[in-house]
Amino acid sequence: MPKVTVAVPVYNVEKYLEKCARSVLSQTEKDIELLFIDDGSTDGSGALCDSIAKTDPRVRVIHQENRGLGGARNTGIENARGEWIIFPDSDDWLEPETVERALKAAESASADMAVFAFRSVDDSGNTLAEFREDLPENVPLDPGERGDLLLIATSACNKLYKTELFKRTGLRYPPRVWYEDTRTTVKLVPACRAIVYIDFMGYNYYQRPGSIMNSANLARNREIIDAFDDILSWYREQGLFEKYRRELMHMAVSHVYLSAAVRVLRQDPGHPLTEELLEYVEKTFPDFRRDPYISRLNRKQRIAISLLRRRRIKLLNLIFNMK
């Protein structure tokens, strides 16, 4: 049985798939399987998966009707043979040492999750931004003692998970929704016996047109509210809401009040969804102005929150459009 399952959801990514596959099969950790989940692709992606599988016995392919990104990841979980699992997106790629470094750190720390740094890149491969965590490296971190672990990047892709973590908790990725990784990662964290962080830039996220960050479908940004309703309900059901209330409040401020609202207003300053997003946070966390983690945001973000609170939308839009 392989040590690590690399589960890659595939949907109409014929142009990018080979680069992703090469990055997996050239990992310095050789005890892996590459599991493609062809999620009802209508281009040549499914056939390309089969073709790649013929070149390396470590590759398996599952073809299924379209279930969305979350549904494809769930298929990967259910069919993983590895003790560990990682979920690269099919248009992204791993650095050669990513799996080896994450696996070594996780096993040394007896952790259920290893987190590593990542970067976003454009069409030309230029780095747009780098994302690192403000956490100690290579030591076991207990979510029961460190609430700030809830504030790690919620992306599913820059993490190595113990496969048993999903089976022990029953947690899965919701299908056919935006923010499926946010909904799931935030629930997985408190279920971990330990988490370990390595400050290694191990993942390359290709930010292509059509991604959530670039999508012109503004109405779907409302799904961040659905995501937080789901998260907060789960925390209340688990009796964890008060324990992690400060962290959940900061997440709402960061993801809903700031990121989603600004994303909408930058494309349409008069869109009514901006007000709905702001009111959601103000009503859910009336004391959001006393967010204890506000210092983690940069100066521009803190100014943005202040302007949003005062509904200075035009001024805010002007600031974000400045170079």
C-alpha positions in Angstrom: 0.0 0.0 0.0 1.3 3.5 -0.8 2.3 5.8 2.0 0.6 8.8 0.4 -2.4 9.2 -1.9 -2.2 12.3 -4.1 -5.9 12.8 -5.0 -6.4 15.2 -8.0 -9.9 16.2 -9.0 -10.1 16.7 -12.8 -12.6 18.7 -14.7 -11.9 20.1 -18.2 -8.3 20.9 -17.5 -6.7 19.2 -20.5 -4.3 22.2 -21.0 -2.9 22.0 -17.5 -3.1 18.4 -16.4 0.2 17.1 -17.6 2.2 19.7 -15.7 0.3 18.8 -12.5 0.9 15.1 -13.1 4.6 15.6 -13.7 4.9 17.5 -10.5 3.4 14.6 -8.6 5.2 11.7 -10.3 8.6 13.5 -9.9 8.2 13.8 -6.1 11.3 12.9 -4.1 8.9 10.7 -2.0 8.3 7.8 -4.3 5.9 5.8 -2.1 2.9 7.5 -3.5 -0.1 6.9 -5.7 -1.6 9.5 -8.0 -5.4 9.1 -8.0 -7.1 11.1 -10.7 -10.9 11.7 -10.2 -12.2 12.6 -13.6 -15.3 14.5 -12.5 -17.4 14.2 -15.7 -15.0 16.1 -17.9 -16.3 17.0 -21.4 -13.0 17.8 -23.0 -10.0 15.4 -23.4 -9.1 15.4 -19.7 -10.5 12.0 -18.9 -8.7 10.3 -21.8 -5.5 12.1 -20.8 -5.8 10.7 -17.3 -6.0 7.2 -18.8 -3.0 7.9 -21.0 -0.9 9.1 -18.1 -2.0 6.0 -16.1 -0.4 3.8 -18.8 3.0 5.4 -18.2 3.3 4.8 -14.5 1.8 2.0 -12.3 1.4 4.4 -9.4 -1.4 6.2 -11.3 -5.1 5.2 -10.9 -8.1 6.8 -12.6 -11.7 7.0 -11.4 -14.3 8.4 -13.9 -17.5 9.7 -12.4 -20.5 11.9 -13.2 -19.9 15.5 -12.3 -20.2 16.1 -8.5 -18.2 19.3 -8.3 -14.8 19.9 -6.6 -16.0 18.8 -3.2 -17.6 15.7 -4.5 -14.5 14.7 -6.4 -12.3 15.2 -3.3 -14.8 13.0 -1.4 -14.3 10.2 -4.0 -10.6 10.6 -3.4 -11.0 10.1 0.3 -13.2 7.0 -0.1 -10.8 5.4 -2.6 -7.5 6.4 -1.1 -5.1 3.6 -0.4 -2.5 5.8 1.3 -2.1 6.4 5.0 -1.9 10.1 4.1 -3.7 12.2 1.5 -3.1 15.5 -0.3 -5.4 17.3 -2.7 -3.6 19.3 -5.4 -5.9 21.0 -7.9 -5.4 19.8 -11.4 -4.2 23.2 -12.8 -1.7 23.7 -10.0 1.6 22.0 -9.2 3.8 20.8 -6.3 7.4 21.5 -5.7 9.5 18.2 -5.9 10.1 17.9 -2.2 6.7 18.9 -1.0 5.3 15.4 -0.1 8.6 14.2 1.4 9.0 17.3 3.6 5.3 17.4 4.7 5.3 13.6 5.5 8.5 13.8 7.5 7.2 16.7 9.6 3.8 15.1 10.2 5.3 11.7 11.2 7.9 13.4 13.5 5.2 15.4 15.2 2.7 12.6 15.3 0.4 15.1 13.6 -2.9 14.6 11.8 -2.2 17.5 9.4 0.9 19.1 8.0 0.6 22.7 6.6 3.1 24.2 4.2 3.5 27.6 2.5 2.2 28.3 -1.0 2.3 31.0 -3.7 -0.2 32.2 -6.3 1.1 32.6 -9.9 -0.2 34.1 -13.1 -0.3 32.8 -16.7 3.4 33.4 -17.2 4.4 31.7 -13.9 5.1 35.0 -12.2 4.6 35.0 -8.4 1.6 37.2 -7.5 1.7 36.6 -3.7 3.2 34.2 -1.2 1.3 32.9 1.8 3.1 31.8 5.0 1.7 31.1 8.4 2.9 32.9 11.6 3.5 29.6 13.4 6.5 27.8 14.9 8.0 25.2 12.6 8.3 21.5 12.9 6.7 21.2 16.3 3.4 19.6 17.2 0.7 22.3 17.8 -2.4 21.4 19.8 -5.6 23.0 18.4 -7.1 22.7 21.9 -4.4 25.1 23.2 -3.9 27.2 20.2 -7.1 28.7 18.9 -5.1 30.7 16.3 -4.7 27.4 14.3 -8.2 28.1 13.0 -6.8 31.1 11.2 -4.5 29.2 8.9 -5.2 29.5 5.2 -8.4 27.4 4.6 -7.2 26.1 1.2 -7.4 22.3 1.0 -4.4 22.1 -1.3 -1.5 23.2 0.9 -2.0 20.4 3.5 -1.1 16.8 4.0 -3.8 14.9 6.0 -3.9 11.6 7.8 -6.5 9.8 5.8 -7.9 8.4 9.0 -8.8 12.0 10.1 -11.6 12.1 7.6 -12.9 8.6 8.4 -12.7 9.2 12.2 -14.6 12.5 12.0 -16.9 11.7 9.1 -16.2 15.2 7.6 -16.4 15.6 3.9 -16.3 18.4 1.4 -19.7 19.8 0.4 -20.4 19.3 -3.3 -21.3 22.0 -5.8 -20.7 25.0 -3.6 -18.1 27.8 -3.4 -15.9 27.9 -0.3 -16.1 24.1 0.1 -12.5 24.1 1.5 -13.3 26.8 4.1 -16.3 24.9 5.3 -14.3 21.8 5.8 -10.8 22.9 6.9 -12.2 25.0 9.8 -14.0 21.8 11.1 -11.0 19.5 10.6 -8.6 21.7 12.7 -10.2 21.2 16.1 -10.5 17.4 15.4 -6.7 17.1 14.9 -4.7 15.7 17.7 -1.8 17.8 16.5 -0.9 20.0 13.5 2.6 20.8 12.2 3.7 23.7 10.1 6.7 23.8 7.7 7.8 27.1 6.2 8.5 25.5 2.8 7.0 27.0 -0.3 5.6 23.7 -1.5 2.6 24.6 -3.6 1.9 26.7 -6.7 -1.6 27.9 -7.1 -2.4 29.1 -10.7 -4.8 31.9 -10.4 -6.6 31.7 -13.8 -9.6 33.6 -15.0 -12.8 32.0 -13.7 -11.4 31.4 -10.2 -13.4 32.6 -7.3 -11.1 35.6 -6.9 -11.6 36.6 -10.5 -15.1 35.5 -11.2 -17.5 38.0 -12.6 -20.4 36.0 -11.1 -20.9 38.4 -8.2 -24.1 36.8 -6.9 -22.2 33.6 -5.9 -20.1 35.6 -3.5 -23.1 35.4 -1.2 -22.2 31.7 -0.6 -19.6 32.9 1.9 -22.6 33.7 4.2 -24.0 30.2 3.6 -20.5 28.8 4.4 -20.3 30.7 7.7 -23.8 29.8 8.7 -22.7 26.2 8.2 -19.5 26.6 10.1 -21.1 28.4 13.1 -23.9 25.9 13.3 -21.4 23.1 13.4 -19.3 24.7 16.1 -22.4 25.2 18.2 -23.5 21.6 17.7 -20.1 20.5 18.8 -20.1 22.7 21.9 -17.1 24.6 20.6 -18.5 27.9 19.7 -17.6 29.8 22.9 -14.1 28.2 23.0 -13.3 29.4 19.5 -15.5 32.5 19.3 -12.7 35.0 19.0 -11.2 33.1 16.1 -14.5 32.6 14.4 -15.2 36.3 14.7 -11.8 37.1 13.1 -12.6 34.7 10.3 -15.9 36.4 9.6 -14.2 39.8 9.6 -11.5 38.7 7.3 -13.4 36.4 4.9 -16.9 38.1 4.8 -16.5 41.7 5.9 -13.2 42.3 4.1 -12.4 39.8 1.3 -15.9 39.1 -0.1 -17.3 42.6 0.4 -14.3 44.2 -1.3 -14.3 41.7 -4.1 -17.9 42.6 -4.9 -17.6 46.4 -4.6 -14.4 46.5 -6.7 -16.5 45.0 -9.6 -19.7 46.8 -8.8 -19.6 49.5 -6.1 -23.4 49.8 -6.1 -24.2 46.1 -5.8 -26.6 45.4 -2.9 -24.6 42.3 -1.9 -21.9 44.4 -0.3 -24.4 45.7 2.2 -25.7 42.2 2.9 -22.2 41.0 3.6 -21.4 43.8 6.0 -24.7 43.5 7.9 -24.1 39.7 8.3 -21.0 40.3 10.2 -22.3 43.2 12.2 -25.3 41.2 13.3 -23.6 37.9 13.9 -20.7 39.5 15.8 -21.9 42.8 17.2 -18.5 43.3 18.9 -16.5 42.7 15.7 -14.8 46.1 16.2 -12.9 44.4 19.1 -11.5 41.6 16.9 -8.5 40.5 18.9 -6.6 39.4 15.8 -7.0 42.7 13.9 -3.3 43.3 14.2 -2.7 40.4 11.9 -4.1 42.4 9.0 -2.0 44.8 7.2 -2.5 48.6 7.3 -4.4 48.7 4.0 -6.8 46.0 5.2 -7.4 47.7 8.6 -8.2 51.0 6.8 -10.5 49.1 4.5 -12.5 47.7 7.5 -12.8 51.2 9.0 -14.1 52.6 5.7 -16.5 49.7 5.2 -17.9 50.2 8.7 -18.6 53.9 7.8 -19.8 52.9 4.4 -17.2 55.0 2.6 -17.5 52.8 -0.4 -16.3 55.2 -3.1 -13.2 56.1 -1.1 -12.4 52.5 -0.4 -12.7 51.6 -4.1 -10.4 54.4 -4.9 -7.8 53.1 -2.5 -7.9 49.6 -3.7 -7.5 50.7 -7.3 -4.4 52.7 -6.5 -1.1 51.1 -7.5 
